[in-house]
Structures are given as structure tokens and as C-alpha cells.
Amino acid sequence: MGPGQVEHQERRVRTGLLAGAVLCLVASGGLLWWRYGGAIFNDLVSTTLAWCL
């Protein structure tokens, strides 16, 4: 295996891990939305804006 092939393989692994992390975040957000509806997200946005102001 040459150095170029190792870098390509590392880049694929890094991209796969990043895609997996994004997929987990989207899935957990979807589960929260399904379970609690819009209340959790509305409260989260309201609380965040309150802290900013």
C-alpha cells in the first residue's frame, strides 16, 4: 500500500464517520420530534433567544 492509498482510505473513513455523526444527530432530532412534538424545539429556541437577549 502506498502513501497515496493510505491517505485516500483515511479520507474515506473520516467522511464516513462525519456522515454517521450527522445521521445520528438527525435521527435523534427526529425521535425527539416524534415523541414530544414541537414543544421541545419551541422551548429550546425560546430559551436560546432569552439567553442571547
N, C-alpha and C positions, 0 to 999 in steps of 0.2 A: 504494500500500500504506500503510495507516495504522499508527500505533504499536501498536495492539492486535493487529493481524495479525502484525506482526513479532515481538512477544513470544510469541504463540501458536506461531509457527513455530520460534522459538528453543527453546521448551519441548519441542516435539516432537523436535527434533534432540537435545537434551540427554537426553531419555528414551530415544531410540533408541540413543545412544552408551552409556548406562548399561546398557541391556538387552544390547547387544552385548558389553560387557565382562564382564557376569555369565555370558553364554553361553560366552564364551571360557574363563573360569575353570572352569565346569562341564565343558566339553569336554576341557580339558587334564587335569582330575582323572579323568575317565572314561578317557582314554587311558592315564594312568599306572596306574590300577587294572587295566585290561585287560592292560597289558604286564607289570607287576610284581606284580600281585595285592595282597593286603592287607599284604604285608610293608612296603612303603614307608610306608603310612599308620600301621601299628602302630609302626614305628620313629620316625616323626615325632611321634606322640602321646607315646611313651615319652621321647623326647629333650626334648620341651617340658615335660613334667611334671618331669623330672630337673632342668632349668634352674630351674624355679619353686621346687623344694624344695632 
